[in-house]
Amino acid sequence: MGWSKRDFVNGALEEIGLGTYALELPPEQELMVLRRLDSMIAEWSARGIFLGWPLSSDPNAIDPEEQTNTSNLAQQAIVLGLAMRICAPFGKTPPDFLRTQAFQSLNLLTRESVRPSEMQMPGSFPLGSGNSQTACGAFTAQPIQSGDVDEPVSYDDL
């Protein structure tokens, strides 16, 4: 079973040093952290990192107990990324090691989960650079006529 959104919030609070002190956040602060979590995942989706995250349709009604079904690789990147985003509202300065870990885990997640976008080569793109013609064109051999094989060919005819 995957992590809930509340698990990610608690993990991020632990990373910035508030996990053991804040047993339960006030509802306004919890909603603020959950919004930042959803907006971070939406931003990552726009960058091409698709995690299968259940984004909330209403930012005022985010369910903290909703299961996310994220991979183990993504969990650390999400916790560290969220910790970086919630430092300022809680009056914390992110330590250098947290910045480094968040950057490295996001890079690893990016390398592992970004899917290249599919595109069709434009017609003006030169042949031989990954682009090919499927119809008979200048570089495609023309079919041989059955009568052409038996006739002798001279170089003067070319």
C-alpha positions as a printed Julia matrix, in Angstrom:
158×3 Matrix{Float64}:
   0.0    0.0     0.0
   1.31   3.44   -0.89
   1.84   6.5     1.2
  -0.99   8.89    1.97
  -0.63  12.61    1.43
  -0.42  13.04    5.2
   2.61  10.7     5.26
   4.39  13.01    2.83
   3.47  16.05    4.93
   4.79  14.39    8.1
   7.98  13.35    6.32
   8.59  16.9     5.11
   7.97  18.3     8.58
  10.52  15.84    9.97
  13.06  16.99    7.38
  12.82  20.6     8.54
  12.89  19.66   12.21
   9.21  19.97   13.13
   8.15  16.33   13.03
   8.58  15.55   16.69
   7.27  18.9    17.93
   4.16  19.34   15.8
   2.05  16.33   16.6
  -0.88  17.76   14.71
  -1.0   20.81   12.47
  -3.87  23.27   12.65
  -6.28  22.69    9.73
  -5.23  25.93    7.97
  -1.54  24.99    8.01
  -2.23  21.42    6.94
  -4.3   22.66    4.0
  -1.51  25.08    3.03
   1.05  22.25    3.04
  -1.28  19.95    1.08
  -1.82  22.69   -1.54
   1.93  23.11   -1.91
   2.28  19.35   -2.25
  -0.33  19.15   -5.01
   1.08  22.2    -6.81
   4.59  20.71   -6.7
   3.35  17.45   -8.24
   1.4   19.4   -10.89
   4.55  21.35  -11.72
   6.52  18.13  -12.04
   3.82  16.72  -14.35
   4.17  19.79  -16.54
   7.91  19.09  -16.72
   7.23  15.53  -17.89
   7.6   13.67  -14.56
   4.47  11.54  -14.42
   3.9    9.83  -11.08
   0.24   8.87  -11.29
  -0.52  11.3    -8.46
  -4.19  11.83   -7.59
  -4.45  15.62   -7.95
  -7.36  17.21   -6.14
 -10.01  18.96   -8.2
 -10.83  21.41   -5.39
  -7.86  23.04   -3.59
 -10.02  23.66   -0.51
 -11.08  20.03   -0.11
  -7.86  18.01   -0.3
  -8.11  14.66    1.47
  -4.93  14.08    3.5
  -5.7   10.36    3.84
  -5.87   9.78    0.07
  -3.48   7.05   -1.05
  -0.96   8.11   -3.69
   0.5    4.8    -4.97
   3.86   6.39   -5.78
   7.01   4.39   -6.38
   9.72   4.05   -3.76
  12.03   6.13   -5.94
   9.58   9.04   -5.99
   8.84   9.07   -2.26
  12.16  10.55   -1.18
  12.09  13.19   -3.92
   8.56  14.23   -2.92
   9.39  14.48    0.79
  12.56  16.5     0.19
  10.94  18.73   -2.43
   8.02  19.47   -0.14
  10.38  20.18    2.75
  12.15  22.78    0.62
   8.82  24.42   -0.25
   7.47  24.63    3.3
  10.58  25.98    5.04
   9.68  29.65    4.62
   6.08  29.48    5.93
   7.34  27.75    9.07
  10.14  30.27    9.59
  12.94  27.84    8.78
  15.97  28.24    6.55
  16.64  25.09    4.55
  20.05  23.64    5.41
  22.55  23.11    2.61
  22.41  19.32    2.9
  18.61  19.44    2.42
  19.01  21.52   -0.74
  21.63  19.1    -2.05
  19.57  16.01   -1.27
  16.42  17.51   -2.79
  18.28  18.5    -5.95
  19.92  15.08   -6.33
  16.74  13.1    -5.71
  14.77  15.25   -8.18
  17.47  14.74  -10.81
  17.38  10.99  -10.26
  13.59  10.97  -10.46
  13.73  13.05  -13.63
  16.15  10.64  -15.29
  14.04   7.64  -14.37
  10.53   8.89  -15.1
  10.56  11.44  -17.9
   9.07  10.07  -21.09
  10.16  11.61  -24.36
   7.37  13.31  -26.22
   6.41  11.84  -29.56
   6.62  14.07  -32.59
   6.53  13.8   -36.33
   9.41  15.22  -38.32
   8.47  18.23  -40.44
   8.48  17.86  -44.21
  11.34  20.34  -44.54
  13.64  18.23  -42.33
  16.49  16.73  -44.43
  16.4   13.03  -45.17
  18.97  10.9   -43.41
  18.72  12.78  -40.1
  16.18  10.44  -38.59
  13.62  11.41  -41.18
  12.7    9.14  -44.06
  10.21   9.15  -46.86
   7.76   6.32  -46.99
   6.53   7.01  -50.52
   8.71   6.68  -53.63
  10.95   9.68  -53.64
  14.38  10.78  -54.79
  16.24   8.27  -52.61
  13.89   5.33  -53.03
  14.69   2.73  -55.7
  12.15   2.6   -58.46
  10.61  -0.8   -59.24
  12.21  -2.68  -62.13
  10.03  -3.32  -65.17
  10.05  -6.91  -66.33
  11.09  -5.94  -69.88
  14.05  -3.82  -68.7
  16.03  -6.79  -67.37
  16.55  -8.57  -70.71
  17.56  -5.48  -72.69
  21.24  -4.57  -72.74
  22.03  -1.25  -71.11
  24.65   1.1   -72.48
  26.17   3.94  -70.53
  25.2    6.32  -73.34
  21.54   5.78  -72.51
  21.99   7.03  -68.96
